[in-house]
Amino acid sequence: MLDHSILGVVERQVRTWSADDAGVYADAAGGYSPAFAIPLLQHGGPQLGLTGADMTQVLHAEQSLWLHGELPRQGTTEVTKTVAAIHDKGSGALVVSEWTSQHATTRSSCFVKGEGGFGGERGETRRFDVPGTRPETSFFQTTADQALRYMRTGDVNPMHHDEEFARRAGFAKPILHGLCTLGITVAFLDFTELHARFTAPVTPGDELRIERWPTGEFRTSVRGTQVLVGSVFRSGQPGKPRKIGA
């Protein structure tokens, strides 16, 4: 059972990274973007710290990122993690955790199935809409080892590499990290703020259909099923494409 005493718990760690780490992320996520700050800050994965939870029942629901300035390709920073909220969604609990540093803040929401009904507040629900106009559409073919490559960024959740664990979680085989799908979706974009919701699993080897609008919204689908929706912004402006290293 999820231990609710984790609410408000604060942890600190020092993170050091190099240009090689940025390269590992770019290789796993189909290209570099400021979303590299997410695995950099929450090293180990968004599911860390959910004491008492059955990890086969934990799903990554949402992710946000705010850049406080240009993210260096290498450096050292202190990261403060706080379990900010535990919301009662009825069928489960939504645990919101936040990691912050001088360079960026990222917030992750994990849904723990079967842990709802404890009488807590439901919390606010962010709307994710896309325009009715025609988007720019592209395709990305994930590989059978896509999750194994993304594991090199530090997220070693067995949901993404252990077949027995994945089956106990209700999946036929290990699924791709939601953050890998997100990284692929926003690759080569330049932004300072990002918000996304994961709506369905992706299996390594799936082809992603990526739709992006000039106003910053994006949506990714697999075989007609939406798996991800969100938006990016830069200093109040929509995210814009940029070349690697720019």
N, C-alpha and C positions, 0 to 999 in steps of 0.2 A: 504493500500500500504506500502511496506517495506520502512522504513525510512533509507536512505543511510547515514544520519549523524552519524549513529552508527559506521561507519568505523573509526578505530583508537582509539575508546573509550577504556579507561583503567579502570578497576575496581579491587579493592583489598578486600580480606576477609580472616579471620583466620579460618582454619579448624582444628578441634580436632576429633580424632577417637580413638577407643579402639579395643582390640582383639575381643570383641563382634561384632563390626561393620564388621570386617573381616569375622566372622562366619556367619553373615547375608548374606554377599555377597556370600560366599561359598555355603550356603544353596540354594540361588536363582540361582546360576550359575553352579551348578553341581560339585563344587569343587573350591578350592582356586588357584589363580595364580596372578602374578604381575599386571594383568589387573584390579585388585581391585583399583589400583591408578586412573583409569579413573573416576568412579563415585565419588571417594574420592575428586578429584580436581574439577570436573565440577558438584558439588553437585546441584541437581535440574534438571539436564538433559542438553543435548547438544543444545536444542532448546531455552534455556533461552537467553534473550536479543535481540531477533529479533523483535524490536519495529515496530509496524504497520503491520506486516505480518499476513495474515489469517492463523492461526495455523493448520487448517484442510488441508492446502496446503503445509505443511512443511514435508519433508522426510529426515531422516538421511542418508547421502550418504557415507561418509568415516570417518575413525578414525585412528589416529596414536598415538603412545606412546613411549616415551624415558625415561628410568629410569636413574637417575644420580648416583645411588648407591642402596644398599639394602633398600627396603621399610620397615620401622619398622611396626610391627603389631599394634602399638599404638603410638600416638604422637600428636604434634601440629605444624602447619606450616602456613605461610602466602602464599596465592595463588593470583597471578596476572592474570587477564583475559584481553585479548586484541582481539578486532575484527580486524583480520589481513588483510582480503581481501573480496571484493564482486565481483564475476566474472559473466560476462554476458554469459549465456549458450544458449541464444536464447529463448527456451521455458520456461526458469526460471532463477533465480539468485542463485548462489552458494555462501553461506556465510561461510567463514572460520574463526573460532574462536580458540584461543589458551589460555590454562591455564598452568601456570608454577609455580613451587615451588622449594625448595632446593632438594626435593626428585625426582621429575619427571616433565616432560612436556607432555601435551596431546593436540592434535589438532583435532578438529571436523569440518566436512564440512556438512552443511545442505542445501538441495536443496529446494528452494521456488518456487513452480509451478506458472506460470503466471506472474512472476516478471522480466523476461528477456527483451531483446530488448531496453535496455537503453543506448547502445553504449559503454559499458565497455569492458575491455579485457576478453578474454575467460579463460585465465589462463592455466597452464600446466596440463596435464593429466597423472597421474601415471599408469604405466602398471602393471597389475596383471596377471601373468601366473603361471601355475602349470606344473611340469615335466611330461614327457610322460611315466615315470616308474610307477610301481605298488605302490600305497600308502598303508599305514596302515589304515584300515577302521574299524570304530566303529559306534554304533547307540546310540542315546539318546532319550528316550521317554519323551517329555515335558508333563506337567500336565495342567489341566484346570485352575489351580490357579498360574501357573508359573509367569505370569506378575504381579499378585498381590504380590507375594513374592519378585519379583525384585523391585517393588515400594518401598519396605522398605529400599533400598539403597539410596533413595532420589529422584529418577526420577519419578515424579508424572504426566507426560504428559497424558492428558485424552485420547489420542489415544490408550492407553493401558488398559483402564478400563471403559470408558464411551461409551456405545453402540451407543447412538445418535450421539456423536462426531465422532466416527469411521465411521458411515454410511455417515455423511456429508463429510468425507474424502474419501469416495468411497470404504470402506471396509464393508463386510457383518457383521463383528463383530470386537471387539478390537483385535489388533495385538500385538505380543510379541515385547518387546524392542529389537532393533538390538544389543544393548550392552549385553543383556542377552544371545542371540544366540552366540555372540562373546565369552563371558565368558565361556559358555559351550564348545565351540569349542577348546579353549586353556587351559581348566582346567588341572591342574597338570603339565603344562609346565613351565620351568624356562627360562626366557628371559629378555633382557634389552631393546629390541626394537620391536615394533609391528606396522604393517600397514594392514588395512582391508578396503574392499568395501562391502557395503550392496547392493544386487542386486534384491531381491524380499522379500516380507513380509512372516513372519511365524505366524501362529495362535496357541495360547496355545492349547496343545493337539496333535500337529503335532509330528511325529517322525523325528528326524534329522539324516541324514547320514553324518558322519564326516570322511573326508579323510585328512590324514596328511603324509607329506613326510619328510624323515630324513634331507633334506636340508632346512627345516623350513616352506615350503609352506603348506597351508591348504585350504580346500574347504568344504563347508557344503551345503547339498541339502535336499529338501523335495519333495517326490514323483517325483524324476527325474529332478526337477527344482533347479538350483543353487540359493541359497539365500545369500551366503557369500563367499568371497575369500580373501586370504591375506597371510601374512608370518610373522614369528617371528625370532629373532636373539638374541644371547647373546655374547657380546664383540667380534663381528665379526664372531661368530660361530652360526650354526643353533640351534634353541631351542631344549632342551632335556627334556624328561619326568622326573618328580621328585615326591616324595611322599609329601603328605600334611604335612606342618610344616617344611619341609626340607629347 
